Amino acid sequence: MSSTDPASPAAEPVSTQAHGGLPRARVLSIAGSDSGGGAGIQADIKAVTALGGYAMTALTALTAQNTLGVQGILPVPPAFVREQIRSVRDDIGIDAIKTGMLGAAAEIQAVADEIAAIKHQTPGLPVVVDPVMVAKGGAVLLQADALESLVRELLPLATVITPNLPEAMQLVGRELDTLADMKAAARTLRDRTGAAVLLKGGHMQGETIVDILLDDSGLTEFPGLRLPGRHTHGTGCTLASALATRLGQGFSLIEATDQARRYVQAAIAHAPGFGQGAGPLWHAHGWHGGLS
């Protein structure tokens, strides 16, 4: 069945309910795999499931990866990335999309084309773009020639983009050292892309972390205390997929951001301590304690 058919599952409302009476939103993650399970597709599946969504995937790359870093990357051909997206779209349907590691310009173009087609059929579909560029261990995950394609083709399709400070600096081409710099960068990105911007401040020095959200309602600050410890691998992936889940369940962007941040904070607080480097979060806390 084609997605252009009005009876396509992609256009059908979600009627089943997850815990807490929330819609069991169908969330498609388009991202790379993390063999260590802490980030990428694996983190996305865990976060979406813990928040009552139904996770689906389109793999853009395989990685050999653990808490110490990325040892190898095997890209998935763009044509097969397209096939995965269309397979999910035409049968199961999609209530929200999250993108992560995309790799080269050809993969970005393929993903942008497919998302544009889906949004043409479902204009209000939430799309969360996490512009993953560098892994926590320093491995480059976005090829240099792909940055222009990301900005030109994909970011304008987003409902919200979720860069951290290093990613935002690459996107705007300048240093970001203060909260005022972050606010100016968010405005630059919003003006350039038309998307809402959730700029994460975790790389800023200090005991207080401030994330800022710039959307149609203006600028909102989300302050929080920095949690101790080295187990923060996959925080960006987890936040973006949690945000996509809540948006797919019908929450406003401000509500979804607040809940996604609290989910990540609890996942860091419950980190299991695995690995010798930057260890993973504990995504499953959502099954037991909700969002708190």
Backbone as CSV, one residue per row, in Angstrom:
resi,resn,N_x,N_y,N_z,CA_x,CA_y,CA_z,C_x,C_y,C_z
1,MET,0.843,-1.200,0.000,0.000,0.000,0.000,0.876,1.246,0.000
2,SER,0.641,2.186,-0.887,1.456,3.392,-0.999,1.112,4.385,0.092
3,SER,2.117,5.203,0.500,1.856,6.222,1.514,1.011,7.351,0.950
4,THR,0.857,7.413,-0.377,0.010,8.445,-0.947,-1.452,8.063,-0.919
5,ASP,-1.724,6.812,-0.562,-3.099,6.354,-0.415,-3.654,6.892,0.899
6,PRO,-4.816,7.563,0.894,-5.348,8.114,2.150,-5.567,7.070,3.225
7,ALA,-5.685,5.791,2.827,-5.893,4.742,3.822,-4.593,4.161,4.335
8,SER,-3.463,4.727,3.889,-2.169,4.226,4.330,-2.042,4.295,5.841
9,PRO,-1.351,3.305,6.473,-1.165,3.353,7.922,-0.483,4.625,8.395
10,ALA,0.340,5.250,7.528,1.037,6.472,7.935,0.063,7.602,8.221
11,ALA,-1.157,7.515,7.654,-2.131,8.582,7.858,-3.168,8.240,8.907
12,GLU,-3.102,7.037,9.453,-4.102,6.608,10.418,-3.783,7.120,11.813
13,PRO,-4.770,7.523,12.603,-4.515,7.918,13.988,-4.151,6.707,14.834
14,VAL,-3.373,6.956,15.881,-3.015,5.879,16.798,-4.127,5.737,17.821
15,SER,-4.662,4.543,17.960,-5.778,4.345,18.886,-5.383,3.546,20.113
16,THR,-4.305,2.745,20.012,-3.886,1.963,21.164,-3.217,2.863,22.188
17,GLN,-3.288,2.456,23.452,-2.770,3.278,24.539,-1.624,2.590,25.245
18,ALA,-0.628,3.378,25.615,0.475,2.880,26.426,0.169,3.145,27.885
19,HIS,1.159,2.901,28.768,0.935,3.153,30.185,0.658,4.637,30.409
20,GLY,-0.169,4.946,31.398,-0.509,6.327,31.694,-1.528,6.914,30.745
21,GLY,-2.126,6.086,29.889,-3.125,6.581,28.962,-2.573,7.327,27.769
22,LEU,-1.245,7.304,27.559,-0.643,8.014,26.439,-0.747,7.182,25.163
23,PRO,-0.852,7.835,24.003,-0.853,7.091,22.746,0.453,6.313,22.570
24,ARG,0.350,5.120,22.044,1.545,4.313,21.791,2.138,4.759,20.456
25,ALA,2.799,5.917,20.465,3.304,6.555,19.255,4.326,5.679,18.541
26,ARG,4.223,5.674,17.216,5.155,4.926,16.362,6.299,5.867,15.983
27,VAL,7.486,5.587,16.516,8.628,6.487,16.352,9.690,5.804,15.501
28,LEU,10.040,6.438,14.379,11.080,5.917,13.502,12.388,6.622,13.799
29,SER,13.402,5.853,14.176,14.747,6.391,14.358,15.580,6.062,13.127
30,ILE,16.161,7.100,12.538,17.057,6.950,11.393,18.442,7.320,11.897
31,ALA,19.275,6.323,12.146,20.538,6.594,12.848,21.466,5.396,12.705
32,GLY,22.660,5.539,13.251,23.639,4.470,13.234,23.492,3.541,14.420
33,SER,24.075,2.369,14.297,24.053,1.374,15.361,25.262,1.546,16.276
34,ASP,25.077,1.315,17.558,26.171,1.327,18.539,26.272,-0.078,19.117
35,SER,27.337,-0.784,18.759,27.472,-2.168,19.232,27.573,-2.249,20.743
36,GLY,27.993,-1.156,21.395,28.067,-1.135,22.850,26.733,-0.879,23.522
37,GLY,25.709,-0.524,22.746,24.355,-0.393,23.268,24.032,0.903,23.962
38,GLY,24.983,1.841,24.058,24.733,3.049,24.837,24.169,4.207,24.061
39,ALA,24.430,4.254,22.763,24.005,5.381,21.944,23.343,4.869,20.669
40,GLY,23.092,5.788,19.730,22.563,5.382,18.435,21.221,4.678,18.506
41,ILE,21.025,3.793,17.540,19.768,3.061,17.415,19.401,2.337,18.706
42,GLN,20.401,1.744,19.357,20.106,0.976,20.570,19.555,1.874,21.678
43,ALA,20.155,3.039,21.867,19.646,3.975,22.871,18.253,4.462,22.492
44,ASP,18.052,4.699,21.211,16.753,5.185,20.752,15.650,4.177,21.049
45,ILE,15.898,2.924,20.724,14.890,1.886,20.973,14.547,1.817,22.459
46,LYS,15.571,1.861,23.303,15.336,1.764,24.743,14.527,2.949,25.256
47,ALA,14.891,4.155,24.826,14.207,5.349,25.311,12.760,5.396,24.832
48,VAL,12.550,5.119,23.551,11.187,5.137,23.005,10.315,4.122,23.731
49,THR,10.845,2.937,23.941,10.080,1.880,24.603,9.779,2.241,26.051
50,ALA,10.783,2.784,26.759,10.580,3.142,28.165,9.512,4.214,28.340
51,LEU,9.338,5.065,27.322,8.354,6.140,27.409,7.029,5.768,26.763
52,GLY,6.851,4.497,26.472,5.559,4.024,26.007,5.337,4.109,24.514
53,GLY,6.394,4.373,23.741,6.273,4.405,22.294,6.609,3.066,21.664
54,TYR,6.428,3.008,20.347,6.803,1.817,19.579,7.950,2.208,18.657
55,ALA,9.137,1.636,18.891,10.344,2.038,18.172,10.521,1.243,16.887
56,MET,10.851,1.969,15.809,11.193,1.370,14.526,12.503,1.999,14.062
57,THR,13.217,1.340,13.150,14.545,1.816,12.815,14.838,1.758,11.322
58,ALA,15.705,2.708,10.902,16.355,2.653,9.598,17.836,2.898,9.863
59,LEU,18.641,1.869,9.718,20.070,1.962,10.032,20.822,2.692,8.929
60,THR,21.642,3.663,9.322,22.482,4.381,8.368,23.924,3.889,8.380
61,ALA,24.332,3.220,9.454,25.704,2.724,9.568,25.779,1.701,10.688
62,LEU,26.724,0.796,10.568,27.092,-0.091,11.665,28.386,0.435,12.264
63,THR,28.499,0.377,13.576,29.756,0.765,14.209,30.249,-0.338,15.127
64,ALA,31.564,-0.467,15.210,32.203,-1.240,16.271,32.556,-0.219,17.341
65,GLN,31.882,-0.285,18.464,31.925,0.823,19.421,31.729,0.300,20.832
66,ASN,32.423,0.939,21.784,32.216,0.635,23.192,32.370,1.922,23.994
67,THR,32.521,1.821,25.301,32.597,3.035,26.116,33.915,3.774,25.928
68,LEU,34.917,3.133,25.304,36.221,3.759,25.090,36.295,4.526,23.777
69,GLY,35.372,4.245,22.855,35.399,4.947,21.584,34.834,4.122,20.448
70,VAL,35.023,4.631,19.236,34.544,3.978,18.019,35.740,3.358,17.315
71,GLN,35.692,2.048,17.131,36.804,1.351,16.493,36.614,1.152,14.987
72,GLY,35.378,1.240,14.509,35.146,1.062,13.086,33.739,1.485,12.692
73,ILE,33.585,1.934,11.437,32.289,2.372,10.908,32.078,1.742,9.540
74,LEU,30.914,1.126,9.341,30.539,0.533,8.061,29.240,1.185,7.594
75,PRO,29.313,2.119,6.614,28.096,2.810,6.164,27.116,1.857,5.473
76,VAL,25.838,2.180,5.584,24.787,1.462,4.866,24.525,2.216,3.566
77,PRO,24.435,1.539,2.425,24.192,2.227,1.155,22.915,3.064,1.203
78,PRO,22.937,4.276,0.636,21.765,5.155,0.682,20.483,4.509,0.161
79,ALA,20.592,3.706,-0.889,19.396,3.067,-1.437,18.746,2.145,-0.420
80,PHE,19.563,1.498,0.412,18.995,0.594,1.414,18.436,1.371,2.598
81,VAL,19.016,2.536,2.896,18.423,3.411,3.912,17.017,3.814,3.475
82,ARG,16.887,4.201,2.207,15.570,4.550,1.662,14.604,3.370,1.788
83,GLU,15.076,2.183,1.472,14.204,1.008,1.488,13.690,0.715,2.890
84,GLN,14.548,0.884,3.893,14.114,0.673,5.275,13.015,1.661,5.661
85,ILE,13.210,2.929,5.316,12.221,3.952,5.665,10.888,3.660,4.996
86,ARG,10.929,3.340,3.715,9.694,3.086,2.974,8.992,1.831,3.476
87,SER,9.762,0.829,3.863,9.175,-0.406,4.373,8.347,-0.145,5.620
88,VAL,8.899,0.655,6.531,8.186,1.004,7.768,6.981,1.896,7.461
89,ARG,7.213,2.901,6.636,6.160,3.864,6.306,4.936,3.192,5.693
90,ASP,5.161,2.288,4.756,4.058,1.736,3.968,3.240,0.679,4.705
91,ASP,3.781,0.142,5.781,3.043,-0.892,6.506,2.609,-0.429,7.888
92,ILE,3.559,-0.048,8.724,3.268,0.224,10.133,2.774,1.647,10.342
93,GLY,3.341,2.600,9.621,3.002,4.003,9.810,3.930,4.683,10.799
94,ILE,3.949,6.000,10.770,4.909,6.783,11.548,4.201,7.958,12.207
95,ASP,4.431,8.139,13.507,3.885,9.278,14.243,4.938,10.320,14.577
96,ALA,6.213,9.943,14.527,7.307,10.884,14.775,8.577,10.270,14.210
97,ILE,9.505,11.138,13.812,10.799,10.705,13.273,11.905,11.366,14.073
98,LYS,12.954,10.590,14.338,14.168,11.117,14.945,15.347,10.712,14.075
99,THR,16.226,11.663,13.745,17.434,11.309,13.012,18.654,11.550,13.887
100,GLY,19.660,10.700,13.681,20.919,10.819,14.407,22.082,10.787,13.445
101,MET,23.002,9.854,13.634,24.180,9.729,12.778,23.759,9.403,11.346
102,LEU,24.210,10.243,10.398,23.824,10.040,8.997,25.021,9.824,8.077
103,GLY,26.188,10.346,8.408,27.387,10.026,7.640,27.693,10.987,6.517
104,ALA,27.509,10.559,5.273,27.932,11.322,4.104,26.759,12.049,3.460
105,ALA,27.087,12.910,2.487,26.073,13.728,1.824,25.013,12.878,1.142
106,ALA,25.410,11.754,0.561,24.446,10.907,-0.148,23.407,10.327,0.800
107,GLU,23.830,9.916,1.994,22.897,9.397,2.987,21.946,10.501,3.460
108,ILE,22.489,11.699,3.680,21.660,12.815,4.123,20.614,13.152,3.065
109,GLN,21.015,13.172,1.800,20.079,13.466,0.726,18.970,12.425,0.671
110,ALA,19.336,11.158,0.813,18.343,10.084,0.789,17.343,10.239,1.931
111,VAL,17.856,10.512,3.122,16.986,10.673,4.289,16.090,11.901,4.122
112,ALA,16.666,13.000,3.647,15.882,14.224,3.461,14.770,14.008,2.441
113,ASP,15.071,13.314,1.351,14.055,13.039,0.329,12.890,12.249,0.913
114,GLU,13.212,11.224,1.702,12.161,10.371,2.259,11.332,11.111,3.302
115,ILE,11.991,11.907,4.146,11.250,12.673,5.152,10.359,13.710,4.469
116,ALA,10.871,14.360,3.427,10.059,15.344,2.711,8.804,14.696,2.134
117,ALA,8.941,13.490,1.590,7.788,12.788,1.034,6.776,12.441,2.119
118,ILE,7.265,12.014,3.280,6.382,11.665,4.389,5.667,12.914,4.908
119,LYS,6.405,14.026,5.046,5.808,15.261,5.552,4.807,15.840,4.550
120,HIS,5.005,15.584,3.270,4.030,16.023,2.278,2.690,15.336,2.504
121,GLN,2.749,14.062,2.898,1.538,13.299,3.172,0.971,13.630,4.553
122,THR,1.855,13.882,5.516,1.448,14.162,6.898,2.161,15.431,7.363
123,PRO,1.660,16.628,7.003,2.391,17.882,7.229,2.774,18.149,8.680
124,GLY,1.969,17.729,9.639,2.263,18.034,11.037,3.143,17.018,11.731
125,LEU,3.691,16.069,10.993,4.490,15.006,11.606,5.717,15.583,12.314
126,PRO,5.924,15.302,13.602,7.113,15.806,14.296,8.384,15.145,13.781
127,VAL,9.394,15.956,13.513,10.706,15.462,13.078,11.768,16.091,13.976
128,VAL,12.489,15.254,14.712,13.564,15.716,15.590,14.891,15.366,14.928
129,VAL,15.689,16.370,14.618,16.986,16.145,13.983,18.093,16.410,14.997
130,ASP,18.802,15.355,15.372,19.976,15.464,16.230,21.184,15.490,15.296
131,PRO,21.831,16.655,15.103,22.904,16.761,14.103,24.216,16.156,14.602
132,VAL,24.239,14.835,14.698,25.391,14.121,15.256,26.602,14.307,14.351
133,MET,27.679,14.823,14.915,28.888,15.089,14.128,30.113,14.359,14.653
134,VAL,30.251,14.324,15.983,31.429,13.713,16.596,30.985,12.871,17.778
135,ALA,31.509,11.649,17.891,31.196,10.779,19.022,31.864,11.318,20.282
136,LYS,31.347,10.884,21.441,31.892,11.375,22.710,33.384,11.095,22.828
137,GLY,33.853,9.990,22.223,35.272,9.660,22.272,36.114,10.394,21.249
138,GLY,35.475,11.196,20.372,36.224,12.004,19.415,36.138,11.537,17.977
139,ALA,35.553,10.376,17.703,35.453,9.883,16.336,34.513,10.767,15.517
140,VAL,34.930,11.107,14.287,34.119,11.936,13.398,33.020,11.085,12.784
141,LEU,31.756,11.483,12.996,30.610,10.713,12.520,29.888,11.383,11.361
142,LEU,30.227,12.626,11.074,29.637,13.331,9.935,30.784,13.788,9.045
143,GLN,30.812,13.307,7.805,31.891,13.660,6.903,31.845,15.139,6.557
144,ALA,33.011,15.715,6.289,33.121,17.157,6.086,32.224,17.657,4.956
145,ASP,32.121,16.886,3.878,31.321,17.338,2.734,29.822,17.232,2.996
146,ALA,29.456,16.647,4.139,28.040,16.432,4.434,27.415,17.582,5.207
147,LEU,28.231,18.461,5.792,27.690,19.526,6.635,26.779,20.459,5.829
148,GLU,27.226,20.840,4.641,26.408,21.715,3.800,25.089,21.040,3.427
149,SER,25.145,19.752,3.128,23.932,19.011,2.788,22.990,18.942,3.984
150,LEU,23.545,18.743,5.168,22.738,18.695,6.390,21.973,20.002,6.579
151,VAL,22.691,21.122,6.457,22.079,22.433,6.679,21.071,22.762,5.587
152,ARG,21.409,22.439,4.356,20.557,22.821,3.227,19.351,21.905,3.056
153,GLU,19.541,20.594,3.224,18.508,19.630,2.869,17.677,19.128,4.055
154,LEU,18.326,18.870,5.189,17.637,18.182,6.281,17.116,19.114,7.370
155,LEU,17.941,20.044,7.824,17.516,20.878,8.951,16.221,21.650,8.679
156,PRO,15.982,22.144,7.454,14.712,22.841,7.222,13.480,21.945,7.305
157,LEU,13.661,20.630,7.289,12.536,19.706,7.416,12.203,19.398,8.865
158,ALA,13.054,19.851,9.785,12.901,19.491,11.193,11.823,20.312,11.879
159,THR,11.148,19.674,12.819,10.319,20.400,13.782,11.227,21.085,14.792
160,VAL,12.243,20.345,15.232,13.208,20.861,16.197,14.547,20.200,15.945
161,ILE,15.625,20.962,16.067,16.974,20.417,15.983,17.598,20.500,17.372
162,THR,18.469,19.527,17.697,18.954,19.394,19.074,20.483,19.362,19.144
163,PRO,21.180,20.401,18.681,22.641,20.365,18.734,23.186,20.566,20.148
164,ASN,24.339,19.942,20.424,25.078,20.318,21.624,25.986,21.492,21.255
165,LEU,26.777,21.966,22.187,27.578,23.159,21.922,28.597,22.966,20.797
166,PRO,29.400,21.869,20.791,30.338,21.696,19.680,29.644,21.626,18.325
167,GLU,28.485,20.963,18.270,27.747,20.874,17.009,27.225,22.239,16.586
168,ALA,26.696,22.996,17.560,26.195,24.333,17.253,27.315,25.240,16.758
169,MET,28.512,25.101,17.339,29.639,25.923,16.901,29.997,25.633,15.453
170,GLN,29.944,24.358,15.067,30.206,24.020,13.668,29.111,24.575,12.755
171,LEU,27.879,24.537,13.219,26.766,24.966,12.384,26.749,26.484,12.182
172,VAL,27.126,27.246,13.211,27.092,28.707,13.079,28.459,29.306,12.764
173,GLY,29.527,28.500,12.905,30.860,28.963,12.529,31.509,29.934,13.487
174,ARG,31.196,29.816,14.774,31.850,30.692,15.750,31.856,30.022,17.121
175,GLU,32.693,30.529,18.018,32.802,30.005,19.372,31.571,30.402,20.195
176,LEU,31.186,29.511,21.106,30.063,29.787,22.000,30.554,29.579,23.429
177,ASP,30.792,30.677,24.123,31.412,30.613,25.448,30.476,31.000,26.587
178,THR,29.365,31.634,26.268,28.475,32.131,27.310,27.030,31.777,26.972
179,LEU,26.155,31.979,27.950,24.731,31.754,27.719,24.209,32.717,26.650
180,ALA,24.721,33.945,26.646,24.319,34.907,25.617,24.726,34.421,24.232
181,ASP,25.912,33.788,24.136,26.353,33.218,22.862,25.408,32.112,22.414
182,MET,24.976,31.287,23.362,24.049,30.201,23.032,22.740,30.747,22.477
183,LYS,22.222,31.793,23.121,20.955,32.375,22.675,21.094,32.952,21.272
184,ALA,22.216,33.610,21.007,22.440,34.175,19.677,22.569,33.072,18.631
185,ALA,23.242,31.985,18.992,23.397,30.861,18.065,22.056,30.213,17.764
186,ALA,21.217,30.077,18.792,19.885,29.501,18.581,19.082,30.355,17.613
187,ARG,19.186,31.671,17.744,18.460,32.562,16.824,19.001,32.432,15.404
188,THR,20.316,32.317,15.283,20.913,32.140,13.959,20.409,30.862,13.300
189,LEU,20.389,29.774,14.050,19.957,28.498,13.496,18.471,28.511,13.166
190,ARG,17.678,29.154,14.018,16.244,29.224,13.724,15.986,30.059,12.470
191,ASP,16.691,31.177,12.344,16.526,32.014,11.159,16.970,31.276,9.895
192,ARG,18.019,30.478,10.022,18.584,29.793,8.855,17.745,28.606,8.414
193,THR,17.107,27.921,9.378,16.429,26.659,9.056,14.912,26.728,9.165
194,GLY,14.387,27.645,9.971,12.960,27.689,10.236,12.513,26.715,11.308
195,ALA,13.416,25.869,11.774,13.084,24.882,12.808,13.239,25.485,14.198
196,ALA,12.522,24.917,15.159,12.795,25.225,16.555,14.170,24.675,16.911
197,VAL,14.811,25.276,17.894,16.170,24.887,18.260,16.229,24.587,19.753
198,LEU,16.657,23.375,20.086,16.959,23.017,21.469,18.473,22.891,21.569
199,LEU,19.116,23.934,22.076,20.570,23.974,22.175,20.982,23.535,23.573
200,LYS,21.754,22.451,23.623,22.107,21.821,24.898,23.414,22.399,25.442
201,GLY,23.403,22.737,26.722,24.546,23.424,27.317,25.467,22.560,28.144
202,GLY,25.399,21.246,27.973,26.179,20.354,28.819,27.683,20.513,28.703
203,HIS,28.176,21.050,27.577,29.622,21.242,27.406,30.115,22.547,28.012
204,MET,29.195,23.378,28.485,29.593,24.623,29.142,30.130,24.300,30.533
205,GLN,31.106,25.060,30.981,31.676,24.845,32.303,30.705,25.289,33.390
206,GLY,30.826,24.663,34.573,30.013,25.078,35.708,29.138,23.961,36.231
207,GLU,28.627,24.164,37.431,27.795,23.154,38.079,26.356,23.165,37.576
208,THR,25.950,24.280,36.978,24.599,24.381,36.435,24.638,24.253,34.923
209,ILE,23.803,23.382,34.396,23.664,23.220,32.951,22.381,23.910,32.518
210,VAL,22.471,24.728,31.476,21.286,25.401,30.946,21.101,24.995,29.483
211,ASP,19.976,24.358,29.194,19.565,24.111,27.824,18.588,25.213,27.441
212,ILE,18.618,25.645,26.182,17.690,26.677,25.760,16.873,26.196,24.570
213,LEU,15.599,26.509,24.601,14.676,26.160,23.520,14.149,27.444,22.904
214,LEU,14.315,27.567,21.584,13.773,28.705,20.853,12.753,28.186,19.852
215,ASP,11.499,28.589,20.041,10.423,28.167,19.144,9.481,29.334,18.905
216,ASP,8.292,29.048,18.411,7.342,30.115,18.086,6.944,30.948,19.298
217,SER,6.999,30.359,20.481,6.586,31.072,21.685,7.716,31.894,22.297
218,GLY,8.905,31.829,21.721,10.032,32.577,22.249,11.111,31.667,22.789
219,LEU,11.918,32.205,23.680,13.062,31.477,24.220,12.763,31.010,25.644
220,THR,12.979,29.729,25.886,12.752,29.138,27.208,14.054,28.531,27.705
221,GLU,14.418,28.831,28.954,15.620,28.262,29.564,15.223,27.075,30.438
222,PHE,16.026,26.013,30.368,15.837,24.826,31.192,17.126,24.590,31.986
223,PRO,17.214,25.140,33.202,18.420,24.940,34.011,18.358,23.630,34.786
224,GLY,19.519,23.106,35.112,19.597,21.889,35.920,20.991,21.721,36.474
225,LEU,21.115,20.988,37.566,22.421,20.731,38.162,23.155,19.653,37.388
226,ARG,24.464,19.825,37.228,25.291,18.826,36.564,25.420,17.609,37.480
227,LEU,25.113,16.443,36.952,25.227,15.220,37.738,26.663,14.718,37.693
228,PRO,27.193,14.213,38.811,28.572,13.729,38.822,28.714,12.411,38.067
229,GLY,29.939,12.115,37.656,30.210,10.815,37.030,30.528,10.920,35.554
230,ARG,31.091,9.825,35.015,31.511,9.781,33.617,30.522,9.035,32.725
231,HIS,29.427,8.561,33.286,28.520,7.697,32.523,27.429,8.516,31.845
232,THR,27.817,9.140,30.728,26.906,10.003,29.976,26.901,9.665,28.489
233,HIS,27.365,8.464,28.146,27.393,8.068,26.734,25.969,7.886,26.218
234,GLY,25.651,8.582,25.127,24.330,8.432,24.530,23.296,9.416,25.026
235,THR,23.712,10.441,25.767,22.725,11.396,26.287,22.007,12.139,25.161
236,GLY,22.756,12.540,24.116,22.140,13.267,23.018,21.134,12.427,22.250
237,CYS,21.509,11.189,21.957,20.597,10.272,21.260,19.345,10.024,22.098
238,THR,19.561,9.804,23.381,18.451,9.505,24.281,17.495,10.679,24.401
239,LEU,18.039,11.895,24.543,17.191,13.074,24.651,16.360,13.266,23.383
240,ALA,16.996,13.140,22.224,16.285,13.364,20.963,15.188,12.332,20.739
241,SER,15.456,11.075,21.070,14.436,10.044,20.870,13.314,10.163,21.897
242,ALA,13.650,10.565,23.129,12.600,10.816,24.128,11.729,11.990,23.699
243,LEU,12.361,13.025,23.164,11.632,14.190,22.681,10.698,13.810,21.534
244,ALA,11.200,13.007,20.591,10.366,12.565,19.470,9.177,11.747,19.954
245,THR,9.399,10.914,20.960,8.308,10.096,21.499,7.220,10.960,22.093
246,ARG,7.614,11.910,22.925,6.615,12.773,23.556,5.895,13.643,22.518
247,LEU,6.596,14.125,21.512,5.934,14.888,20.457,4.956,14.004,19.692
248,GLY,5.356,12.774,19.428,4.472,11.836,18.750,3.253,11.472,19.571
249,GLN,3.353,11.624,20.891,2.225,11.356,21.783,1.339,12.573,21.985
250,GLY,1.700,13.682,21.328,0.823,14.843,21.341,1.187,15.958,22.295
251,PHE,2.315,15.857,22.990,2.728,16.919,23.898,3.229,18.133,23.112
252,SER,3.101,19.306,23.694,3.682,20.500,23.094,5.199,20.396,23.151
253,LEU,5.878,21.231,22.381,7.335,21.168,22.348,7.938,21.493,23.708
254,ILE,7.399,22.481,24.405,7.930,22.821,25.730,7.698,21.676,26.710
255,GLU,6.494,21.100,26.708,6.215,19.964,27.598,7.089,18.772,27.254
256,ALA,7.234,18.485,25.967,8.040,17.343,25.537,9.500,17.532,25.913
257,THR,9.994,18.756,25.778,11.378,19.042,26.148,11.595,18.842,27.637
258,ASP,10.698,19.360,28.443,10.814,19.216,29.896,10.810,17.743,30.295
259,GLN,9.898,16.968,29.737,9.805,15.557,30.112,10.999,14.764,29.594
260,ALA,11.449,15.059,28.378,12.613,14.356,27.836,13.861,14.647,28.669
261,ARG,14.038,15.882,29.096,15.194,16.236,29.917,15.151,15.505,31.262
262,ARG,13.993,15.449,31.867,13.881,14.767,33.159,14.118,13.266,33.015
263,TYR,13.666,12.705,31.910,13.921,11.283,31.659,15.426,11.023,31.546
264,VAL,16.134,11.870,30.806,17.582,11.698,30.635,18.312,11.891,31.956
265,GLN,17.916,12.886,32.722,18.565,13.128,34.015,18.440,11.904,34.928
266,ALA,17.255,11.306,34.931,17.070,10.108,35.759,17.873,8.937,35.214
267,ALA,17.968,8.844,33.883,18.748,7.763,33.279,20.232,7.895,33.616
268,ILE,20.726,9.137,33.695,22.115,9.357,34.119,22.274,9.001,35.595
269,ALA,21.324,9.425,36.414,21.400,9.163,37.855,21.391,7.671,38.163
270,HIS,20.716,6.877,37.302,20.625,5.434,37.502,21.643,4.654,36.664
271,ALA,22.646,5.340,36.097,23.620,4.680,35.216,24.225,3.456,35.899
272,PRO,24.334,2.335,35.158,24.770,1.082,35.779,26.270,0.978,36.018
273,GLY,27.065,1.904,35.476,28.513,1.861,35.711,29.260,0.894,34.821
274,PHE,28.682,0.540,33.674,29.330,-0.409,32.771,30.459,0.265,31.991
275,GLY,31.496,-0.506,31.688,32.560,-0.057,30.805,33.668,0.698,31.517
276,GLN,34.785,0.843,30.774,35.965,1.498,31.321,36.045,2.980,30.967
277,GLY,35.178,3.432,30.061,35.212,4.821,29.638,33.915,5.537,29.967
278,ALA,33.412,6.280,28.975,32.140,6.979,29.143,31.015,5.962,29.041
279,GLY,30.479,5.577,30.168,29.512,4.489,30.217,28.109,4.902,29.830
280,PRO,27.234,3.910,29.609,25.868,4.173,29.160,24.947,4.596,30.295
281,LEU,23.803,5.107,29.904,22.725,5.439,30.843,21.925,4.184,31.165
282,TRP,20.987,4.329,32.107,20.059,3.226,32.400,18.676,3.639,31.921
283,HIS,18.396,3.301,30.659,17.149,3.724,30.022,15.914,3.083,30.657
284,ALA,16.082,1.917,31.220,14.919,1.152,31.706,14.297,1.730,32.964
285,HIS,14.888,2.761,33.541,14.289,3.337,34.743,12.866,3.811,34.457
286,GLY,12.566,4.139,33.196,11.252,4.625,32.840,10.158,3.609,33.084
287,TRP,10.502,2.313,33.053,9.509,1.270,33.322,9.066,1.314,34.773
288,HIS,9.960,1.730,35.658,9.694,1.572,37.092,9.278,2.868,37.774
289,GLY,9.894,3.982,37.363,9.631,5.215,38.086,8.994,6.297,37.238
290,GLY,8.492,5.959,36.072,7.916,6.975,35.208,8.979,7.982,34.834
291,LEU,8.694,9.257,35.010,9.616,10.303,34.618,10.441,10.844,35.775
292,SER,10.178,10.358,36.979,10.849,10.949,38.137,12.002,10.078,38.600
